[in-house]
Amino acid sequence: MDNGLATDLPHPWLRHYPADVDWCADLPARPMGALFDEAVARFGDRPFLDFMDKRTTYREVARQVDHLACGLQRLGVGKGVSVGLFLPNTPYYVIAFYAVLKTGATVVNFNPLYAEREVAHQIDDSGTEIMITLDLAVVYDKLGRLLGQSRLRRIWSRRRARRRRRRCGRWNRRFTPSRFSCARAARFPS
């Protein structure tokens, strides 16, 4: 009786993969940021993200990643720092993910649907001091209450603010450090 499983392969799903690809090949350990940069160099003008009928190329995303990484570094983000991503599945998540990796920091993923106590526990457990989110009240307010009451010391959120002066090279209107606001624990109103 044929149950559809390939008996000569270690995993049944491998039989659906292209035959000319060695899926068991040893790959050298490389930083994700380096892999991303190589993909940008190789596929720069090809679509990288397709969100709500808006296509963004590898090169456009790389520019946004570099701008955000520069802004994070200006905040002191680097190796040994845990940065939380409290973002829904949007292009901002992808950009923030690679920007944090480029700084050498650790990405800590947070589910925006978590209850406040779950977020507080994960912040303290992971040592997250900086959180990146959107300026939506449903997510930002939850984090705002945790400033100063947990390890969280700073929140970066996307602003719909008008253009500010350049900080990290060329201006990019979509997603740059200068279009983020940064709330600190000492300045956040109770």
N, C-alpha and C positions, 0 to 999 in steps of 0.2 A: 504494500500500500504506500503510495507516494503522499507524504504529508506536506510537500512543498518546501521542506528544509534541505539544504545542501549538507550532506554528511561529511564532505571533505574540507569544509571551511570551519574555522573556530567559532564564527558567529553567523547565524543565518542571514542577517541583513547584508553581509558582504557580497552575496550573490547578485544583489541589485546594483552594485557599484560598477563603474567602468572597468573593463577587463585589463586595460593597459596601465592601471594605476596600482602601485604596490602600497596598499593601505596599512601594511605592517612594517613599512620601512622605518628605520631609525632616523629621527629628525634631530638636528643639533638644537640644543637649548639656546633660545634667543629671546631677548626682551620683546614684548608685544609692541612697544613703541618703534623698535627697529623694523619689525615686520610691517607695521603700518606705513612707515616711511618708504620702504621698498615698494609696497603696493602703490603708493602715491606716485613714485617715480615711474613705475611700470604702466599704471593705468590712469594717469592724471586726469584726462579729459573724459573718462568713462563715468557713468552714473555710479555713485556709491550709496546714496540714500534716495529712497522714493517714499515720500510721506505726504499724504493728502494731495496727490497729483503734482507735487513739487519735487523735481529731481535735482539732486546736488551732486556734483562731481567729487572725485577723490581730492582733487586739488583745492576745491572750495572748502571742503571739510577740513583738510590739512591746515589751511590758513586760519580757520576758526579755532582749531585745536591748538595751534601755536600761540595765538593771541591769549586764549584762556590759560594755557600753561605758563605763559609769561606773567600774567596777573597773579596766578597762584604762587609762583616763585617770589614775586614781590611781597607776598604775605608771609614768606618764610616756609612755604610748603616744599618738602623735599623728602629725601630718604628718612625713614623713621616716623613720618607723620601719617596719620590715618585720616582720609578725607571721605566723608559720607556722601553718597548720591541718593537724594530723596526725590527722585524724578520718575514720572511716568514714562512709558515707552514712546519717546519722541526723539527727534534728531539731537536735542539738547543732551539727552543721556549719552548718546554715542560720542558726542564732542567732549563732554565732561569726562567720560571714562578714559579716552585716550589722552586728554590733557593731564589728568592726574597721573597716569602712567608715565608720561613724558617727564614729569617733575621728579620721578623716582619714588613718589609716595605710594601708599597702599590704598586701593579702592575698597570701600566698604559699602555694599549695596543695601539700601533700605527700601522696604515696600511702603509707598505712600498710603496704603490702606491700613497699615498697622495702627493699633490703638496707641494712644500717647504713652501709656506705661510700657508697652512693648518697644517703642522707639527709645524711650529712656533707658531701658535695660540694655538694648543693643548698643547704644551710644557708650554707656559705661563699660560694657563688656569688651568692646572693640577699641576703646580709647579714642573715639572720634572726637576731634576738637573743632573741625571745620565741616560744614554741611553745605552742599550745593542743592538748590531747589528752584522751583518756579515761584513767581509772586502771586500764586493763587491762594486765596484765603484758606481754602480747605486743607492745604498742606503747610503753608507758611505759618499760620497761627498755631498749629500743633507744635512746630519747632520753636516758635518764639517763646512759648511758655517754658521750654526746657533750657533756654539760655540762662546760665548762672545756677540752675538747679541740677545740672548734670555736668559731665565733662565738656559739653558743647560750649564753645566760646565764641563762635563766629558763624554767621549764616550768609551765604552768597545767594542772591536770587536774581533772576532775570527781571530787568526793569523795562518798562515802556517809557523810559525817560528820553529826553531829547539828547542830542549828540553832545558828548563831552570832549575835552581835549584828548589828544592821542597820548597813550602811555607806553604801548609796546609795539612800536613800528607802525606799519600802514593801518589806516582805519578800515575796519570791516563793520558794516552796518548791522549784520544779522546777529552775531553772537560774540561779543568781545568782553574782556574784563571791564572795560570802562562803561559797559551797559549793564553791569551788575552792581547791585548795592550790597554793601557789606554791613551787617548789623553785628555789633559787639555786645557782649554780656553787660558791660557797664553802662551802655547807652540805651539798651532796650527798655522801653517803659513797662512797668509792671501792670 
